[in-house]
Amino acid sequence: MSETLHIIGGGMAGSEAAWQAAEAGVPVIIHEMRPETGTFAHHTGNLAEMVCSNSFRSDDDEHNAVGLLHWEMRAANGLVMAMADAHALPAGGALAVDREPFAEAVTSRLRDHPNVSVETGEITALPDDGQWIIATGPLTSGALAEAIRAETGAEALAFFDAIAPIVYFDSIDMSQAWFQSRYDKGETEEQRTAYLNCPMDREQYEAFIDALLAAEKTAFKPGETAQYFDGCLPIEVMAERGRETLRHGPMKPVGLTNPHAPETKPHAVVQLRRDNALGTLFNIVGFQTKMKYGAQTEVLRLIPGLENARFARLGGIHRNTFLNAPTLLDGGMRLRSRPHIRFAGQITGVEGYVESAAMGLVAGRLAAAEMLGRPAATPPPETAMGALINHITGGADAKTFQPMNVNFGLFPPIEARGGRKRRQERYKAYTDRAKAAFNQWLAAQSRDAA
């Protein structure tokens, strides 16, 4: 077979799409503009570079929708999950990743694959023929974004995304901070101590909120409207919604005991999560921010234990572009006006590393099946992948479409037998049904390939 699948973008979605198609026997070219053309958030030319958090979130595949998505990607020979597992860091019940070795491993596996080649350079126009997947993510280059807008005849939706700061561990005052996962969650001691905690009393918390609200923020360009994804709100935006908001969000003190003062319950707690295997870097959990750099250092050093903090990276904010997928994509994630082009990843309106990679996995398999003359069926809607695809390609209201993480609200409802099920039982029923349906989908694909 001589036809080649072209993939624009080597992030989570593009990398996973390339792997799945290549494993099916289809020649793949990944077109990645980095490092020749950089972005605000990227620092290397590696594929699958993590630019925000280093967490793939919960790994519980029995009671959590994103954990179920992890399970489905592992079952489908997902490269992103395999490399995440190989470079996992302690994070309680979550799956956190040592970001640089992870990206290097994904890059190496793809470059070493006999069916994959990587071409560096920016693609600025929509292709007229061939088979393509656009997986350029939230930082799609201006020229390509303009080409997409011209083709769809509508202004692309956009919201603003923020990045959390990263602190050098050796600059943290451990006479005030301590290691503990919330509720001591985790099977091993390493998992139960995966997070670093900085406590605040009421006076310290109130002073922090005052400084946060008064700090100088990044200004938007004329005509830009601040529209945020709720799952990645800047801390100052949360504080503007109420002085107690942060105490019920990323700074909640529950499930933690300060060994330096075990009889004193903290009023609020700032958590940091290990960002690399060496334990030299920690990111401040949930502390995405649009404060200007000078203001960030001043405000963050008000946190007990971070008075002398040194920052490997400060937070920032950038424009995040995505399609109104329900109106523009068909059920196979193809652009209705140009069906030889599929979209995958965050640009389709899913949110998160895992969701993006999962959409790349499906797009790669669908494209390969079509090119090989096989049935190109999407996963059933009872599965996590199928629920996401159903949402972005027609299940969501196009008028109010916003980026979405995977959640059980996207799944077909489970009928409760014998009365209302408890939440954990209901979630287990969702995951049991999803795993059975996903295994059937994989089996059907294997039969079609035989």
C-alpha positions in Angstrom: 0.0 0.0 0.0 1.5 3.3 -1.1 -0.9 5.8 0.4 0.4 7.7 3.4 -1.4 9.2 6.3 -0.3 12.7 7.1 -0.7 14.0 10.7 -0.2 17.7 11.5 0.9 18.1 15.1 3.0 15.9 17.3 1.4 16.4 20.6 -0.5 13.8 22.6 -3.2 13.3 20.0 -0.9 13.4 17.0 1.6 11.0 18.6 -1.1 8.5 19.5 -2.8 8.7 16.1 0.6 8.0 14.4 1.3 5.1 16.6 -2.1 3.4 16.1 -2.0 3.9 12.3 1.6 2.7 12.0 0.9 -0.4 14.1 -1.9 -1.2 11.7 0.6 -1.1 8.8 -0.1 2.3 7.4 2.8 4.6 6.5 2.7 7.8 8.5 4.3 11.2 8.3 4.1 13.5 11.4 4.4 17.1 10.5 5.6 19.0 13.6 6.5 22.7 13.3 8.6 22.6 16.4 11.5 23.4 17.0 11.7 25.5 13.9 8.5 27.4 14.9 8.0 27.5 18.6 5.0 28.3 20.9 4.4 30.2 24.1 4.3 27.0 26.2 6.7 24.5 24.5 10.4 24.3 25.3 11.6 21.4 23.2 11.1 19.8 19.8 10.0 16.5 21.4 6.8 14.9 20.5 4.1 14.6 23.3 5.7 17.4 25.3 3.7 18.2 28.4 3.2 21.9 28.7 0.9 22.4 31.7 0.4 19.8 34.5 2.3 16.6 34.6 -0.7 14.7 35.8 -2.9 12.3 33.8 -5.3 12.5 36.8 -7.0 9.5 38.5 -5.9 6.0 37.6 -8.9 4.4 39.3 -10.5 2.4 36.4 -13.5 1.2 38.4 -15.0 4.3 39.8 -13.6 7.2 37.8 -14.2 8.1 34.1 -10.7 9.3 33.4 -9.3 6.1 35.0 -11.6 4.1 32.7 -10.1 6.1 29.8 -6.6 5.0 31.0 -7.8 1.4 30.9 -9.3 1.6 27.4 -6.1 3.2 26.0 -3.9 0.5 27.6 -6.3 -2.2 26.2 -5.9 -0.7 22.8 -2.0 -0.7 22.8 -1.8 3.0 23.5 1.7 4.4 23.2 1.0 7.4 25.4 -0.3 5.3 28.3 2.6 2.8 27.9 5.2 5.6 28.2 3.3 7.3 31.0 3.3 4.0 33.0 7.0 3.6 32.2 7.8 7.1 33.6 5.2 7.4 36.3 5.9 9.4 39.5 4.3 8.9 43.0 1.0 10.7 43.0 -1.3 8.9 45.4 -4.2 7.5 43.3 -3.3 9.7 40.3 -1.0 9.0 37.4 1.7 11.7 37.3 4.6 11.6 34.8 8.2 12.6 34.7 7.6 14.9 31.7 10.9 15.1 30.0 11.8 11.4 29.9 8.2 10.6 29.0 8.3 12.9 25.9 11.8 11.6 25.0 10.5 8.0 25.1 7.4 8.8 23.0 9.6 10.6 20.5 12.1 7.7 20.3 9.4 5.0 19.9 7.8 6.9 17.0 11.1 7.8 15.3 12.2 4.2 15.5 9.0 2.8 14.1 9.5 1.6 10.5 6.2 3.1 9.3 6.7 6.5 10.9 8.7 9.5 9.7 8.8 13.0 11.2 9.1 16.1 9.1 9.8 19.5 10.7 8.0 22.6 9.4 4.8 24.5 9.7 1.7 23.6 7.6 -0.1 26.8 6.9 -3.0 25.6 4.6 -5.6 22.8 4.5 -4.5 20.0 2.2 -6.6 19.4 -1.0 -6.1 15.7 -1.2 -4.7 12.6 0.6 -5.5 11.4 4.1 -4.9 13.8 6.9 -5.4 14.2 10.6 -5.1 17.7 12.1 -4.0 17.3 15.8 -2.5 20.7 16.4 -4.1 21.3 19.8 -4.9 24.5 21.6 -1.8 26.2 20.2 -2.6 25.8 16.6 -0.4 28.2 14.5 -2.1 31.4 13.4 -1.8 30.6 9.7 -3.4 27.2 10.0 -6.1 28.5 12.4 -7.0 31.1 9.8 -7.2 28.5 7.1 -9.5 26.4 9.3 -11.7 29.5 9.9 -11.8 30.3 6.2 -12.9 26.8 5.4 -15.6 26.5 8.1 -17.0 29.9 7.4 -17.3 30.7 11.1 -15.1 32.3 13.7 -13.3 29.5 15.7 -14.3 29.4 19.3 -11.6 30.2 21.8 -11.0 30.3 25.6 -8.0 31.2 27.7 -5.9 28.5 29.3 -3.4 29.0 32.2 -0.2 27.2 33.3 0.8 26.6 36.9 4.3 27.5 38.3 7.0 24.9 39.1 9.3 25.3 42.2 12.7 23.9 42.9 12.4 21.5 45.9 15.7 22.7 47.5 14.2 26.2 47.9 11.2 24.9 50.0 11.3 25.3 53.8 10.6 21.8 55.0 10.4 23.0 58.6 7.0 24.3 57.6 6.0 21.9 54.7 5.4 18.2 54.9 4.8 15.2 52.6 1.4 13.6 52.7 -1.3 12.6 50.2 -4.8 13.6 51.1 -6.5 11.0 53.3 -3.1 9.1 53.0 -4.4 7.8 49.7 -2.2 5.2 48.0 -1.1 1.6 48.4 2.6 2.3 49.2 4.3 4.8 51.5 5.7 6.5 48.4 2.2 7.1 47.1 0.9 8.2 50.5 3.5 10.9 50.6 3.3 12.0 47.0 2.3 15.6 47.7 4.1 18.4 49.5 1.8 20.5 51.7 2.2 24.1 52.9 -0.3 25.1 55.6 -2.0 28.5 56.2 -3.8 29.8 59.2 -6.7 32.2 58.7 -4.6 35.4 58.9 -2.1 34.0 56.3 -4.9 32.9 54.0 -6.7 36.3 54.1 -3.4 38.1 53.4 -2.8 35.8 50.5 -6.2 36.4 49.0 -5.8 40.2 49.4 -2.5 40.1 47.6 -3.8 37.8 44.9 -6.7 40.0 44.1 -4.5 43.1 44.1 -1.7 41.6 41.9 -1.1 42.9 38.4 -2.6 40.5 35.8 -1.8 39.9 32.2 -4.0 42.2 30.0 -6.0 40.9 27.1 -5.7 42.3 23.6 -8.4 44.7 22.4 -11.5 42.8 21.5 -10.5 39.7 23.4 -13.1 38.4 25.9 -11.9 36.4 28.9 -13.7 33.0 28.5 -12.1 30.2 30.6 -12.5 26.5 30.8 -13.9 25.8 34.3 -11.4 22.9 34.8 -8.4 25.2 34.5 -9.4 28.5 36.1 -6.6 30.9 37.1 -6.5 31.1 40.9 -7.2 34.8 40.8 -10.4 34.2 38.9 -11.5 31.7 41.5 -10.7 34.2 44.2 -12.8 36.8 42.5 -15.8 34.5 42.7 -15.5 34.6 46.5 -12.9 34.7 49.2 -13.6 31.1 50.3 -13.6 29.6 46.8 -9.9 28.5 47.0 -10.4 26.9 50.4 -13.1 24.6 48.8 -10.9 24.1 45.7 -7.1 23.6 45.3 -6.4 24.9 48.8 -8.9 22.7 50.8 -7.4 21.6 54.1 -9.3 18.3 54.5 -7.7 14.9 54.8 -4.3 16.4 55.9 -2.5 16.5 59.3 0.5 18.8 59.8 3.1 16.8 61.7 4.8 20.1 62.7 1.6 21.0 64.6 -0.7 17.9 64.7 -3.2 19.5 67.1 -3.7 22.6 64.9 -6.0 22.2 61.9 -4.8 24.4 58.9 -7.3 26.9 57.6 -6.0 26.2 54.1 -3.3 24.1 52.5 -1.4 24.6 49.3 -0.3 21.3 47.7 2.7 20.7 45.4 3.1 17.6 43.3 6.5 16.1 42.2 7.2 17.1 38.6 10.2 14.9 37.9 11.7 11.5 39.0 14.6 13.2 40.7 12.2 15.0 43.0 14.0 18.3 42.3 10.9 20.0 40.8 7.4 20.4 42.2 4.4 22.0 40.5 1.9 24.0 42.6 -1.4 22.0 42.2 -4.3 23.9 40.8 -2.4 27.2 40.8 -2.8 28.2 37.1 -2.4 31.9 37.0 -2.4 35.0 34.7 -0.5 37.2 37.2 2.5 38.9 35.7 5.8 37.4 36.5 6.9 39.9 39.1 3.6 39.7 40.9 3.7 35.9 40.9 6.9 35.7 42.8 5.7 38.2 45.4 2.3 36.6 45.9 3.5 32.9 45.9 6.2 33.7 48.4 3.5 34.6 50.9 2.8 30.8 51.1 4.4 29.4 54.3 7.3 27.3 53.2 7.7 29.1 49.9 9.1 32.4 51.3 12.4 31.8 49.5 11.1 29.7 46.7 13.0 29.7 43.4 10.9 29.0 40.3 11.9 26.7 37.4 8.9 28.1 35.5 6.4 30.7 36.3 2.7 30.5 35.3 1.3 32.0 32.2 -1.8 32.3 30.1 -2.4 31.7 26.4 -5.2 31.6 23.9 -6.7 28.1 23.3 -8.5 27.5 20.1 -11.0 24.7 19.4 -13.6 23.8 16.8 -17.4 23.9 17.2 -17.1 20.2 16.6 -20.9 19.3 16.7 -21.5 21.5 13.6 -18.2 20.9 11.7 -17.3 17.2 12.3 -19.1 14.0 11.3 -19.4 10.9 13.5 -16.0 9.7 12.3 -14.3 13.0 13.3 -14.0 14.1 9.7 -14.5 17.7 8.5 -17.8 17.6 6.8 -16.7 19.9 4.0 -13.5 18.0 3.5 -13.9 14.4 4.6 -10.3 13.5 3.7 -9.3 15.6 6.8 -9.9 14.3 10.3 -9.4 16.3 13.5 -8.2 14.9 16.8 -7.2 16.1 20.3 -8.0 19.3 22.1 -8.8 21.2 18.9 -12.0 19.0 18.7 -13.2 20.3 22.1 -12.0 17.7 24.5 -10.0 18.9 27.5 -7.0 17.2 29.0 -3.9 15.1 28.1 -5.7 11.8 28.3 -8.8 12.8 26.4 -6.6 14.3 23.7 -4.5 11.2 23.3 -7.7 9.1 23.3 -9.2 11.0 20.5 -5.9 10.6 18.6 -6.1 6.9 19.2 -9.5 6.7 17.7 -8.7 9.0 14.8 -5.6 7.0 13.9 -7.5 3.7 13.9 -10.4 5.1 11.9 -8.0 6.6 9.3 -6.0 3.4 9.0 -9.1 1.2 8.7 -10.5 3.5 5.9 -7.2 3.4 4.1 -7.0 -0.4 4.4 -10.5 -0.9 3.2 -11.8 -2.1 6.5 -14.9 -1.1 8.5 -14.2 2.1 10.4 -16.4 1.9 13.4 -16.1 4.2 16.4 -16.1 2.8 19.9 -19.6 2.3 21.4 -21.1 5.2 23.3 -21.1 3.1 26.5 -17.3 3.3 26.5 -15.3 6.4 27.6 -13.9 7.0 24.1 -17.2 6.5 22.5 -18.9 8.8 25.0 -16.4 11.6 24.2 -16.8 11.1 20.4 -20.6 11.1 20.7 -20.4 14.4 22.7 -18.1 16.3 20.4 -19.8 15.1 17.1 -23.4 15.7 18.0 -24.2 15.0 21.6 -23.4 18.5 22.8 -25.5 21.6 22.1 -23.6 23.5 19.4 -24.8 26.8 20.7 -23.1 26.4 24.1 -20.3 24.0 23.1 -17.3 24.2 25.5 -14.3 22.0 26.1 -15.2 18.9 28.1 -13.3 16.4 30.3 -14.5 12.8 30.2 -17.2 12.2 32.9 -20.0 9.8 33.5 -22.6 12.4 32.6 -21.6 11.8 29.0 -22.4 8.1 29.1 -25.8 6.5 28.4 -27.6 6.2 31.8 -27.4 3.0 33.8 -30.7 1.6 34.9 -30.8 1.1 38.6 -32.1 -2.3 39.7 -33.7 -2.6 43.1 -33.8 1.1 43.9 -31.3 4.0 43.6 -27.7 2.8 43.6 -25.1 4.4 45.7 -22.7 6.5 43.6 -19.7 4.2 43.9 -21.9 1.2 42.8 -23.3 3.2 39.9 -19.8 4.2 38.7 -18.6 0.6 39.0 -21.6 -0.4 36.8 -20.6 2.2 34.2 -17.0 0.9 34.1 -18.0 -2.8 34.0 -20.4 -2.1 31.0 -17.8 0.1 29.3 -15.0 -2.5 29.6 -17.2 -5.2 28.1 -18.3 -3.0 25.2 -14.7 -1.8 24.6 -13.4 -5.4 24.5 -16.1 -6.3 22.0 -15.1 -3.3 19.8 -11.4 -4.4 19.9 -12.4 -8.0 19.1 -14.4 -6.8 16.1 -11.4 -4.7 14.9 -9.1 -7.7 15.2 -11.5 -9.9 13.1 -11.7 -7.2 10.4 -7.9 -7.1 10.3 -7.5 -10.9 10.0 
